[in-house]
Amino acid sequence: MLIVVDKALNKIEINNVEELNIFWVRFTKEIYMNNSLIYCIHIDGLAYYSNYEQILIDQFEQIVEVKISTITHQKAIFNTVEEFNSYLPRLLANANELVQPLYGDDNEQIHNSISTMVTSIQWIGQASEFAQYLTKDIPELEKLHETFNQFVGHFMTSVDAMSNELEFNNFVAFGDIFIYELLPLLEQLEQDTKEVGELVEYKGYQQ
């Protein structure tokens, strides 16, 4: 296995899992000391944003090359807020159109809508939990951290309810929860992240 960190010219050769563990402990300690974190890992060309440690161990014998991309803590905050500011308005603008097929009887349209909604929900959940982690213990972002804390709690309650309805193919109830419970949460989150987006840009977090 060959490992490349960011845009370094040299490649690190790893011959066994023990060497991988030694490298990983040293590497993660170094980036932590530099106030950075792992943004993405490409394993033989495929991008992973989580659970990559286990994949590296389980598939060690098959992996040829690993490219690790790191990012500063501040830059990660800026990127995450920017992603919310870009994603939420588009989702909210198309929400009614997205959920409408659930009230009909076209199975293909129902399946397509649910698939799109589940993908969106998964992204929002993962991004929100990441934002919780990033904004923890930063005084100037205390309001945003509390916003995500509250959002994630209410969000997961609604998602659990939607999952229960989906298990029994109650598509109308699934859509109702999405419209009347989830959308108001997303609308409030959009407003909060928009306000904080101006702050993190002003503070130079995009650097």
N, C-alpha and C positions, 0 to 999 in steps of 0.2 A: 504494500500500500504506500502510495506517495501522497504527502500532504502539502498543500500550498496555502499560506496564510495571506489574505488580502492580495496585494499585487507583488509580493516578494518574488524575486527571480529564482531563488533557490528552493528546491523541493526537499522535504524531509522524508526520508525513507523509514518506514515502520515495518518490522519483520514479524512481529507477533503481538498478541493481545496484551501481554505484559508491558511491552514497549509502548503500546498505544495508551495504556493506563498511566504510565509515567509521563508521557508527553502531555496527556490531557490535564493532569493535575498541575503540571508546571505552566502550561499555556493558559488555563482558566485563571490561575493565580495572577499571572502577568497582566492579563487584560482587566482583571478586577482592580489591580493596583493602579492601572491607567484610567480608571473610571470609564471603562468600555464594556461592551458585551457582545455576544455572538448574535449577528443579525440573521445570517443564513448559512447553511452548509450545502454545497453541491456534491452529491455522491454519485460519481460516474455520470455527471450531467444532469441529475435530477435534484431539484431544490427541496430542501427540508428546513422548516422553521421551528420544529419541535420534535422531541422523541428521537433525535439523531444519535444520541449516545448509545442507545440500545441497538439501533440499526448498525452502527459501526462495529459493535461487538458481535452481534448475531451473524452479520454477513461479512465478517473480516476477510475470510478466505476468498470471497468473490470480488471484493472491491479493489479497483485499480487505482483510482485517484480521488482525492478529497480536496475540495477548495473551500476554505473557511473565510467568510466575510464578517468583519467586526465593524462596530459602529460605536461612537461615543454615546454616553448616557443622554446628554442634552440633544444630540442629533436624533436619537431614537424617540425622545419625547416629541420633538418637532414633527418628525415623520408620521408618528401615530396620530397626532392631532390633525395633521394635514389629510391623512387618509380618511379620518372620520368626517372632516369637513367636505371632502370630495364624495364620499360614498353615501352618507345619510341623505343629503338632498335628492340624489338620484333615486334612492330606494323609496323615499317618502312620496316623490312625485309620481311614481309608478305603482304605489301600493294598492290603490283601489282596482286598477286594471289587473294587477297580479292576483288579487284574491277573488275576483269576480267568478272565474270558472268553478270555484268550489261550491257555488250555489246552483250550478247546472248539472247536467247528466252526461257530459262528454268526458269519458274516462281518460282519454289521452290528454286533454287539456288540464284535467284535474291533476294527473300525474306530473305534467310539466310544471304546473304552478307550484305544487308541493315541493318538487325537487329544487326549484329556484328559491323558494322561501326557506327551505331547510339549509341550503348553502349560505344564504344571507345570514340566517340566525347563527350558524356556526361561526362565520367570520366575525360577527358582532360580539359574540361571547368570548372568543379567543382574544380579539383585539381589546376588549374591555378589561379582561383580566390582566393582559400585558400592561395596559395603561395604569391599572391599579398598582402594579409592581413598580413601574417607572416613576410614578409621582409620589411614592411613599417617602415621607421624611424630607420633603422639599417645601419649606415654609411658604414661598411665593406661589406654590401650586397646591396648597392645602385645600382650597375650595374645589379644585378639579378632582383631587384625590377623593374627597368626601362625595363628590358627585358620582364618581365611578363606583364607590363602595355601595351607595344607595341604589344606583342603577343596576348593578350586578345582582343584588339581592332580589329586587322586584322582577328583573328580567328572567332570572332562573325560575322564579315561581310561575311566571306566565309560560315559559318554555316547558316546564314539567306538565302543566295543565294541557298545553297543546299536544305534547307527546302522548298523554293519556287518551285524548280524543282521537288522535291519529291511529293509535293501536286498535281501536274499534271502528275505524273507517268513518268516524263522525266528522266529515269534511266541513259541514256547515258550522259546527261548534268550533272546529279548528280555526276557520276563517273569522268567526266572531271574536275569539280571543285575540287573534292577530290584530283586528281592527280596533277593538274597544279597550284592550289592555296594553298590547305591545306598542302600537303606533303612538299613543300619547307619551309613553316612555321615550321613544326614539325622537319624537318632536322636541321634548325637553332637553334631551342629550344633545341634539343638534344645536340648540340655542346656547347651551353651556359650553360646548367645545368651540363654537364660533367665537364666543367672547374670549376664551382663554387662548385661542389661536392667535389673536392680536397681541396678547401678552408675550407668548413664547417667541413670536417673531420679533417683537420689540426688544426682548432680552437677548436676542442673538442666538437662540437655540438652534437655528438652522445651520450654524457654522460647523 
